[in-house]
Amino acid sequence: MFPQEALTLLEYPEILTMLAERTRTGPARERALSLAPQTDPNRLNALRENTACARKIFDAMGSPPIHSMEGMDDLHHKLRIGEILSLADLKGVAAFLNHCRLLLKFSQRAESIGPQVAGWGLAIDPLDFIREEIDRCIRGEIVDDSAAGELKSLRQKKEKCEGQIREKLTSLLRAHPGWFQESYHSMRGG
């Protein structure tokens, strides 16, 4: 282990901070900040080979399409405890899974350049069936009527009920104009 004074003199903590700033997740940030210099020659050689391989891929193909993981910890927690996901949550899951698909394709193309590093990305399962189901069920900012068997029927019943309420209010306003301050009705806040 290196003495802390030597690491400080070499500005090692600053290097780790610079590395941590380039990470995309909280756990990766923590791991970057906790890295210690390697002294095992075999481990050093393996790390150097991985770095050279990653550099070849980067030079040939550019940066891998790595999605920001912001908010994924919250989603993971909600899923773990069985909480219902909001529309925004579902869209976030679909976007994340789409980026997983892109990263898998990137890794497949990079395999011929640097198989030992590209192989890490080949383990990604983009769960296309989940992303496709989310895309099928969400249209713009609403859940599509075809998302669930009864949804269309329930929405039609709701519309019918709202129409009946409007008709009743209108007939009350006409029949008893003195009971109300205004001669119209409106809906506020749903």
C-alpha positions in Angstrom: 0.0 0.0 0.0 1.2 3.5 -0.8 1.6 6.0 1.9 -1.1 8.7 1.9 1.6 11.5 1.7 3.0 10.0 -1.5 -0.5 9.7 -3.1 -1.2 13.3 -2.2 2.1 14.5 -3.6 1.3 12.7 -6.9 -2.2 14.3 -6.8 -3.8 10.9 -6.9 -7.0 12.1 -5.2 -7.5 14.7 -7.9 -7.0 12.1 -10.6 -9.7 9.9 -8.9 -12.0 12.9 -8.8 -11.5 13.6 -12.5 -12.2 9.9 -13.2 -15.4 10.0 -11.0 -16.7 13.0 -12.8 -16.8 10.9 -16.0 -18.9 8.1 -14.5 -22.6 7.6 -15.2 -23.8 6.0 -11.9 -23.5 6.5 -8.2 -21.9 3.1 -7.6 -19.4 3.7 -10.5 -18.5 7.1 -8.9 -17.9 5.5 -5.5 -15.8 2.8 -7.1 -13.7 5.4 -9.0 -13.1 7.4 -5.8 -12.0 4.3 -3.9 -9.5 3.0 -6.4 -6.1 2.3 -5.0 -2.8 2.0 -7.1 -2.1 -1.6 -8.2 1.1 -3.3 -7.2 0.5 -6.8 -8.5 2.4 -7.1 -11.9 -0.1 -9.7 -13.3 -3.1 -7.5 -12.4 -1.3 -4.4 -13.9 -0.6 -6.2 -17.2 -4.2 -7.3 -17.4 -5.5 -3.8 -16.8 -3.0 -2.3 -19.3 -4.2 -4.8 -21.9 -7.8 -3.9 -21.2 -7.0 -0.2 -21.5 -5.1 -0.7 -24.8 -8.1 -2.7 -26.1 -10.6 -0.1 -25.0 -8.5 2.6 -26.7 -8.4 0.6 -30.0 -12.2 0.4 -29.9 -12.5 4.1 -29.0 -10.2 5.1 -31.9 -12.0 2.9 -34.4 -15.6 3.5 -33.3 -15.8 6.5 -30.9 -17.5 6.6 -27.5 -19.9 3.8 -26.7 -23.5 4.9 -26.4 -23.7 4.9 -22.6 -27.0 6.2 -21.3 -27.2 8.4 -18.2 -28.2 6.2 -15.3 -29.8 9.2 -13.5 -33.0 8.1 -11.8 -32.4 4.4 -12.3 -31.8 3.8 -8.6 -35.2 5.2 -7.8 -36.8 3.0 -10.5 -35.0 0.0 -9.3 -36.3 0.7 -5.7 -39.9 1.1 -6.9 -39.7 -2.2 -8.9 -38.1 -4.0 -6.0 -41.0 -3.0 -3.6 -43.7 -3.5 -6.2 -44.7 0.1 -6.5 -46.7 1.1 -9.6 -44.6 3.0 -12.1 -45.8 6.4 -13.4 -46.0 7.2 -17.1 -42.7 9.1 -16.8 -41.1 6.1 -15.0 -42.2 3.7 -17.8 -40.9 6.1 -20.5 -37.6 6.2 -18.5 -37.4 2.4 -18.5 -38.1 2.3 -22.3 -35.4 4.9 -23.0 -32.9 3.0 -20.8 -33.7 -0.3 -22.5 -33.3 1.3 -25.9 -29.8 2.5 -24.9 -29.1 -1.1 -23.7 -30.0 -2.3 -27.2 -27.7 0.4 -28.8 -24.8 -0.6 -26.4 -25.2 -4.3 -27.3 -25.1 -3.4 -31.0 -22.0 -1.3 -30.4 -20.4 -4.2 -28.5 -21.2 -6.6 -31.3 -19.5 -4.4 -33.8 -16.5 -3.8 -31.5 -16.0 -7.5 -30.9 -13.7 -7.8 -34.0 -11.5 -4.9 -32.8 -11.2 -5.8 -29.1 -13.0 -9.0 -28.1 -11.9 -9.0 -24.4 -13.4 -5.6 -23.7 -16.3 -5.7 -26.2 -17.3 -9.0 -24.5 -18.4 -7.1 -21.4 -21.1 -5.4 -23.4 -22.3 -8.7 -25.0 -23.7 -9.8 -21.7 -26.4 -7.0 -21.9 -29.9 -8.2 -22.4 -31.9 -5.2 -23.8 -35.2 -6.9 -22.9 -36.7 -5.8 -26.2 -40.1 -7.4 -25.4 -40.5 -5.0 -22.4 -39.4 -1.9 -24.4 -41.7 -2.9 -27.2 -44.7 -3.4 -24.8 -44.1 0.0 -23.2 -43.9 1.6 -26.7 -47.1 -0.1 -27.7 -49.0 0.9 -24.6 -47.9 4.6 -24.3 -48.9 7.1 -26.9 -47.6 10.6 -26.3 -48.5 11.4 -22.7 -51.3 8.9 -22.2 -51.8 5.1 -21.9 -53.3 3.9 -25.2 -56.8 2.4 -25.1 -55.4 -0.9 -26.4 -52.9 -1.2 -23.6 -55.3 -3.4 -21.5 -58.4 -5.2 -22.5 -60.8 -3.3 -20.3 -59.2 0.2 -20.6 -61.1 1.3 -23.7 -64.4 0.2 -22.1 -63.7 1.9 -18.8 -62.8 5.2 -20.6 -66.0 5.0 -22.6 -68.0 4.5 -19.4 -66.2 7.4 -17.8 -67.0 9.7 -20.8 -70.6 8.6 -20.8 -70.9 9.3 -17.1 -69.2 12.8 -17.5 -71.7 13.5 -20.3 -74.6 12.6 -18.1 -73.3 14.9 -15.3 -72.9 17.8 -17.8 -76.4 17.2 -19.0 -77.8 17.2 -15.5 -75.9 20.4 -14.5 -77.2 22.1 -17.7 -80.8 21.1 -17.0 -80.5 22.3 -13.4 -79.0 25.7 -14.5 -81.9 26.1 -17.0 -84.6 25.0 -14.6 -83.5 27.0 -11.6 -81.5 30.1 -12.7 -82.0 31.8 -9.4 -80.2 29.1 -7.5 -76.8 29.9 -9.1 -74.6 32.9 -9.4 -73.5 32.0 -13.0 -75.4 30.5 -15.9 -72.7 28.1 -16.9 -70.7 25.2 -15.4 -67.1 24.3 -15.8 -64.7 21.6 -14.7 -61.6 22.6 -12.7 -58.8 20.3 -11.6 -60.5 17.2 -13.0 
